[in-house]
Amino acid sequence: MSSIILYGIKNCDSVKKSCKWLDNNCINYCFHDFHKHGITKSIINEFLKNIEIERLINKRSTTWKKLSEKEKKCLFKPKIIELLLKNPTLIKRPVIKTKNKFLVGFDQKKFEELI
């Protein structure tokens, strides 16, 4: 099993860029597609333990824009866990997990630090 996990959805442009970059640099990774493999409370808890909520939530997403004002104000545990379980596309993509670090979004400089 790879020590890098890339979380996201396969039709996301940032995920595609990330996969292409990792492939071009011969870096092994495991791809966890939220649509195909789902998301669990334990994954969300791990994200929340290592990533600030404001960084994790994609407030530019269509899913975010469709939320009620009440839901948008519930950015605290356990409400955020319920919200993300119901709407995994609220998670900014990709989320990259290495042995000791989490990256959110595609950033070539930060990816280069993975090597």
C-alpha positions as CSV (number, residue, x, y, z in Angstrom):
1,M,0.0,0.0,0.0
2,S,1.2,3.5,-0.8
3,S,2.1,5.9,1.9
4,I,0.3,8.7,0.0
5,I,-3.5,8.9,-0.3
6,L,-5.2,11.3,-2.6
7,Y,-8.8,12.0,-1.6
8,G,-11.2,13.6,-4.1
9,I,-13.5,12.9,-7.0
10,K,-12.2,11.8,-10.4
11,N,-13.9,14.5,-12.5
12,C,-12.4,17.4,-10.4
13,D,-9.9,19.5,-12.3
14,S,-7.6,19.9,-9.3
15,V,-7.7,16.2,-8.6
16,K,-6.8,15.5,-12.3
17,K,-3.9,18.0,-12.1
18,S,-2.7,16.3,-8.9
19,C,-2.9,12.8,-10.3
20,K,-1.1,13.9,-13.4
21,W,1.7,15.6,-11.4
22,L,2.1,12.5,-9.2
23,D,2.2,10.2,-12.2
24,N,4.6,12.4,-14.1
25,N,6.9,12.4,-11.1
26,C,6.6,8.6,-10.6
27,I,5.1,9.0,-7.1
28,N,3.0,6.1,-6.0
29,Y,-0.3,7.0,-4.4
30,C,-3.7,5.5,-3.6
31,F,-6.7,7.4,-5.0
32,H,-9.8,7.5,-2.7
33,D,-12.8,8.7,-4.7
34,F,-15.5,10.1,-2.5
35,H,-18.2,9.0,-5.0
36,K,-16.8,5.5,-5.5
37,H,-15.4,4.7,-2.1
38,G,-17.5,6.9,0.1
39,I,-16.4,8.8,3.2
40,T,-16.5,7.8,6.8
41,K,-16.6,9.6,10.2
42,S,-13.1,8.4,10.9
43,I,-11.8,10.0,7.7
44,I,-13.5,13.2,8.4
45,N,-12.3,13.2,12.0
46,E,-8.7,12.6,10.8
47,F,-9.1,15.6,8.4
48,L,-10.5,17.8,11.1
49,K,-7.7,16.8,13.5
50,N,-5.1,17.8,10.9
51,I,-6.7,20.5,8.8
52,E,-8.4,23.8,9.8
53,I,-12.1,23.7,9.0
54,E,-11.8,27.0,7.0
55,R,-9.1,25.4,4.8
56,L,-11.0,22.1,4.4
57,I,-14.4,23.5,3.3
58,N,-14.7,24.6,-0.3
59,K,-16.9,27.7,0.0
60,R,-16.7,28.3,-3.7
61,S,-18.4,25.0,-4.5
62,T,-21.9,24.6,-5.9
63,T,-22.8,22.4,-2.9
64,W,-21.8,25.2,-0.5
65,K,-23.9,27.8,-2.4
66,K,-26.9,25.5,-2.1
67,L,-26.7,25.2,1.7
68,S,-29.0,27.2,3.9
69,E,-27.6,30.0,6.0
70,K,-28.2,27.9,9.1
71,E,-26.1,25.0,7.6
72,K,-23.3,27.4,6.7
73,K,-23.1,28.6,10.3
74,C,-22.7,25.1,11.7
75,L,-18.9,24.9,11.1
76,F,-18.2,23.1,14.4
77,K,-18.1,19.5,15.5
78,P,-20.3,17.3,15.4
79,K,-22.5,19.3,13.0
80,I,-19.7,19.7,10.4
81,I,-19.2,15.9,10.5
82,E,-22.8,15.3,9.6
83,L,-22.7,18.0,6.9
84,L,-19.6,16.4,5.3
85,L,-20.9,12.9,5.5
86,K,-24.0,14.1,3.6
87,N,-22.1,16.4,1.3
88,P,-18.5,15.2,0.7
89,T,-18.2,17.6,-2.3
90,L,-17.9,20.4,0.3
91,I,-14.4,19.2,1.0
92,K,-11.8,21.2,-0.9
93,R,-10.0,18.9,-3.3
94,P,-7.7,17.1,-3.4
95,V,-6.7,16.3,0.1
96,I,-3.3,14.6,0.1
97,K,-2.3,12.5,3.1
98,T,1.3,11.5,3.5
99,K,2.9,9.8,6.5
100,N,3.1,13.0,8.6
101,K,1.4,15.7,6.6
102,F,-1.9,16.8,4.9
103,L,-2.1,19.1,1.9
104,V,-5.3,20.6,0.6
105,G,-5.7,21.7,-3.0
106,F,-3.2,21.5,-5.8
107,D,0.0,23.5,-5.2
108,Q,3.0,22.5,-7.3
109,K,5.5,23.9,-4.8
110,K,4.0,21.9,-1.9
111,F,3.8,18.8,-4.1
112,E,7.5,19.2,-4.9
113,E,8.1,19.0,-1.1
114,L,6.6,15.5,-1.2
115,I,9.6,14.2,-3.2
